[in-house]
Each structure stands twice: as C-alpha cells, then as structure tokens.
Amino acid sequence: MGNELGLRVAYIFGGASISTSLGYLVESSILATMDGKLGYAAWRWLFFIEGGLTCVIALVAFYMVPNFPSTRASWLTAEEQFLAQKRMKEDLREITDDSLKSSRASGLVDALTDLTVWWLAIALASLNISQSFITFFPTIVATMGYNPSITLLLCVPPQVLNIMISFFVSNHSDTTRERFWHFTASISMSLIGFTIAASTMNHTLRYISLFFMCSSIVSYIILTAWTNDSIPEPPKRAVVIALLNVAATIGDIVSAYLWPSSWGPSYSKSFFLCTLVSLGSLGMLWGLRTRFVRLNAKVKMNEFALGLPVGFRYIT
C-alpha cells in the first residue's frame, strides 16, 4: 500500500481538480444564461445548483462509504474487503510491536512532541500559501480582459493539465520511491510561472504562465504522501494528518491577504511573495531530506552491527 500512496492521494486531489474544472464550465453557463431567472441573480443560482448537488452527493456518500475495510459495504465483495484488510496489515509489517503499542497509548502526545511533525506542518502551510493562486485563479485569468463566461472557460485547460501531470508524477514518485526531487521539479514549474506572470501583462505569456503554475499543484500531493510515508504508526499518523489539515487551513487564511485588488491587475507583488514562500518550503524539505538520509544510514549501521533484519526506512 505504501508503494502506491502518492497515486492514491492523486486520485483524491484529481477528483477535486475535476470538480473544479467542471465547476468552471457550469459556472460559465449559469452566469451566461441564468441571470434574472425567477427573479434571482446568476450568483444566487450558483449557490442553489452547486450547493444543492453537493448536499445530495454528501448524503449518498454518508451511507455508501464504509468507516473501515472491515465495515460491511454493499458495493464491496467479501474478497475485496478481505484484500483491503490484508493490505492494511501489510502496511504495518515494518513497525515494531513496542513502537505500535507506544503509539496506541500516546498517538496525540507523540505527534505534538515530534519536531518533525511541526517542521512538516510549517512546510505544508508555506506550500499552501504559495499555491494560493488556485483560489484566485479566475481573478488572475480575468486580468486578461475577457468577460466572466470566457474567463471561466479559460480556467479549464490549465486544470486539465494539472490532473494529467498529477497522476504521472505521483505514480513515478511511487515507483521510484523518491519524494524530494519530484517535489523540487514540481516547485520549479511554479517558479517559472510566477516569474513570467510577474514580469509581463502580455495575454499569451500570462496564460502560458498559468499552465506552469498548475503543473506545480502535484507538489502538494507529493508532500502529503511523503508525510504519510514518514509516520508509519497509524494512531500517530491520524493525529498528524489532522494537524497538517489545520496548518493548511492557516495557510489558506494567510493566502487571502496575498491578493488584494489594489495589487492588480499585474499582481506582481503576489507572485513575488508566492515565489519566496515556495523557496522557503523547498528549503525546509531539503533539510528534512538530509535528516532522513542520516537516520536511514544510522539504522542501517545498527542493523548490520547487531545482525537485525532490514526494518523501516524513511523515503527521501
């Protein structure tokens, strides 16, 4: 299971990207055709239609999605449930019994007292801030001067590219068991995009820069998978995931102040700040990789000296 974690995360984020792309198409149609229908403005119809569909799907998912692989689900066969449980057990093979018992007793304490967890949280929050362009994507596209419907349609192609790159890079990262350099390559794409967008108002170049930026979204997937790889104990990992979600939310809050309308239409200051935060996140993960390499070397020496079997290794 661990050797396909990046791809699994890509499926989740890919679903979000697909919904975003479809959302742009739906929003474009609603804004173009629904304004004034039944006395409601077009933006109100956006809430009625998209919000209503979300509520319906959420209710269906509440009854369809099982809590655990052992929970009975009508759409899973007994063989599929057994396979899911078996794969979860295999995921714990490299964890020692003592480590697992300790984690069960103090998963929260282990997470809160682990400096690596806080380091990852800061890196993830920084990355989320650097990718705040996703939230303001229609605003950035609108600087090219098109009407709202065309603007939303232009948002779709970069998101489609993001989906394709996310699956390819995540799968390659899983196959090669390597995270940092895949993360670095992805961040490099965003730096190119930020540089182009900050330096010109040419419509063609500015639109091309959006493709570079969207190519970097997979870095979030890589970091999420890397975090799960680095915390093998399930109770501790559950707490860590919650903490990282909080960190990501803090990043979202800060991001709202990076794109004031007064900085438009170029938003060069916003792109400059995104560049700085991206480099900061990259530097933090370089330090983390260096630490993991040292820890792996230390464990390998101990196993060799004591004649122990090969155990857990950090993915770098």
Backbone hydrogen bonds, N-H to C=O, Kabsch-Sander energy under -0.5 kcal/mol:
donor,donor_aa,acceptor,acceptor_aa,energy
4,E,1,M,-1.5
5,L,2,G,-1.1
8,R,4,E,-2.0
9,V,5,L,-2.5
10,A,6,G,-2.2
11,Y,7,L,-1.8
12,I,8,R,-1.5
13,F,9,V,-2.7
14,G,10,A,-2.9
15,G,11,Y,-2.0
16,A,12,I,-1.5
17,S,13,F,-2.4
18,I,14,G,-2.7
19,S,15,G,-2.3
20,T,16,A,-2.1
21,S,17,S,-2.6
22,L,18,I,-2.8
23,G,19,S,-2.4
24,Y,20,T,-2.1
25,L,21,S,-1.6
26,V,22,L,-2.7
27,E,23,G,-3.1
28,S,24,Y,-2.3
29,S,25,L,-2.0
30,I,26,V,-2.7
31,L,27,E,-2.8
32,A,28,S,-1.5
33,T,29,S,-1.7
34,M,30,I,-2.8
36,G,40,Y,-1.9
37,K,34,M,-2.0
39,G,36,G,-1.8
40,Y,37,K,-2.0
44,R,41,A,-0.7
45,W,41,A,-1.5
46,L,42,A,-1.6
47,F,43,W,-1.2
48,F,44,R,-2.3
49,I,45,W,-2.8
50,E,46,L,-1.9
51,G,46,L,-0.7
51,G,47,F,-1.2
52,G,47,F,-0.5
52,G,48,F,-1.3
53,L,49,I,-2.2
54,T,50,E,-1.9
55,C,51,G,-2.0
56,V,52,G,-1.9
57,I,53,L,-2.5
58,A,54,T,-2.3
59,L,55,C,-2.0
60,V,56,V,-2.0
61,A,57,I,-2.7
62,F,58,A,-1.9
63,Y,59,L,-1.0
63,Y,60,V,-0.6
64,M,60,V,-1.5
65,V,61,A,-2.6
71,T,68,F,-1.7
76,L,73,A,-1.6
81,Q,77,T,-2.1
82,F,78,A,-2.2
83,L,79,E,-2.3
84,A,80,E,-2.2
85,Q,81,Q,-2.2
86,K,82,F,-2.4
87,R,83,L,-2.3
88,M,84,A,-1.6
89,K,85,Q,-1.8
90,E,86,K,-2.1
91,D,87,R,-1.3
92,L,89,K,-1.4
93,R,90,E,-1.3
95,I,92,L,-1.6
100,L,96,T,-2.2
101,K,97,D,-2.6
102,S,98,D,-2.3
103,S,99,S,-2.2
104,R,100,L,-2.2
105,A,101,K,-1.5
106,S,102,S,-1.6
107,G,103,S,-0.6
110,D,106,S,-3.3
111,A,107,G,-1.9
112,L,108,L,-2.4
113,T,109,V,-1.8
114,D,111,A,-0.9
115,L,113,T,-0.7
117,V,114,D,-0.7
118,W,114,D,-1.3
119,W,115,L,-2.4
120,L,116,T,-2.5
121,A,117,V,-2.3
122,I,118,W,-2.3
123,A,119,W,-2.2
124,L,120,L,-2.6
125,A,121,A,-2.5
126,S,122,I,-2.5
127,L,123,A,-2.3
128,N,124,L,-2.5
129,I,125,A,-2.0
130,S,126,S,-2.3
131,Q,127,L,-1.4
132,S,129,I,-1.7
134,I,131,Q,-1.8
135,T,132,S,-0.7
136,F,132,S,-1.4
137,F,134,I,-1.2
140,I,136,F,-2.3
141,V,137,F,-2.5
142,A,138,P,-2.2
143,T,139,T,-0.6
143,T,140,I,-1.1
144,M,141,V,-1.9
145,G,142,A,-2.0
151,T,147,N,-2.7
152,L,148,P,-2.2
153,L,149,S,-1.7
154,L,150,I,-2.3
155,C,151,T,-0.7
155,C,152,L,-0.5
156,V,153,L,-1.2
159,Q,155,C,-0.9
159,Q,156,V,-0.6
160,V,156,V,-2.0
161,L,157,P,-2.2
162,N,158,P,-1.9
163,I,159,Q,-1.9
164,M,160,V,-2.0
165,I,161,L,-2.6
166,S,162,N,-2.4
167,F,163,I,-1.8
168,F,164,M,-1.9
169,V,165,I,-3.0
170,S,166,S,-2.1
171,N,167,F,-2.0
172,H,168,F,-2.3
173,S,169,V,-2.5
174,D,170,S,-2.2
175,T,171,N,-2.5
176,T,172,H,-2.4
177,R,173,S,-0.8
178,E,173,S,-1.7
180,F,316,T,-1.1
183,F,179,R,-2.5
184,T,180,F,-2.7
185,A,181,W,-2.3
186,S,182,H,-1.9
187,I,183,F,-2.6
188,S,184,T,-2.3
189,M,185,A,-1.2
190,S,186,S,-1.3
191,L,187,I,-2.1
192,I,188,S,-1.9
193,G,189,M,-2.2
194,F,190,S,-3.1
195,T,191,L,-2.1
196,I,192,I,-2.3
197,A,193,G,-2.6
198,A,194,F,-2.3
199,S,195,T,-1.0
199,S,196,I,-0.6
200,T,196,I,-0.8
206,R,202,N,-2.7
207,Y,203,H,-2.1
208,I,204,T,-2.2
209,S,205,L,-2.1
210,L,206,R,-0.9
210,L,207,Y,-0.5
211,F,207,Y,-0.8
211,F,208,I,-0.8
212,F,208,I,-1.4
213,M,209,S,-2.3
214,C,210,L,-2.5
215,S,211,F,-1.4
216,S,213,M,-1.6
217,I,214,C,-1.2
219,S,216,S,-2.1
220,Y,217,I,-1.4
221,I,217,I,-0.8
222,I,218,V,-2.6
223,L,219,S,-2.4
224,T,220,Y,-2.2
225,A,221,I,-2.5
226,W,222,I,-2.6
227,T,223,L,-2.3
228,N,224,T,-1.8
229,D,225,A,-2.3
230,S,226,W,-1.8
231,I,227,T,-0.8
231,I,228,N,-0.5
237,R,233,E,-2.9
238,A,234,P,-2.3
239,V,235,P,-1.4
240,V,236,K,-2.5
241,I,237,R,-2.6
242,A,238,A,-1.6
243,L,239,V,-2.6
244,L,240,V,-2.7
245,N,241,I,-1.9
246,V,242,A,-1.9
247,A,243,L,-2.4
248,A,244,L,-2.6
249,T,245,N,-2.1
250,I,246,V,-2.4
251,G,247,A,-2.1
252,D,248,A,-2.0
253,I,249,T,-2.2
254,V,250,I,-2.4
255,S,251,G,-2.2
256,A,252,D,-1.1
256,A,253,I,-0.6
257,Y,254,V,-1.8
258,L,255,S,-2.1
263,W,260,P,-2.0
264,G,261,S,-1.5
267,Y,263,W,-2.1
271,F,267,Y,-2.2
272,F,268,S,-2.2
273,L,269,K,-2.4
274,C,270,S,-2.3
275,T,271,F,-2.0
276,L,272,F,-2.1
277,V,273,L,-2.4
278,S,274,C,-2.2
279,L,275,T,-2.2
280,G,276,L,-2.1
281,S,277,V,-2.4
282,L,278,S,-2.4
283,G,279,L,-2.5
284,M,280,G,-2.0
285,L,281,S,-2.0
286,W,282,L,-1.8
287,G,283,G,-1.9
288,L,284,M,-2.0
289,R,285,L,-2.5
290,T,286,W,-2.3
291,R,287,G,-1.9
292,F,288,L,-2.5
293,V,289,R,-2.5
294,R,290,T,-1.8
295,L,291,R,-2.4
296,N,292,F,-2.6
297,A,293,V,-2.0
298,K,294,R,-2.2
299,V,295,L,-2.5
300,K,296,N,-2.4
301,M,297,A,-2.0
302,N,298,K,-2.1
303,E,299,V,-2.5
304,F,300,K,-2.1
305,A,301,M,-2.5
306,L,302,N,-2.4
307,G,303,E,-1.0
308,L,303,E,-1.9
312,F,94,E,-0.7
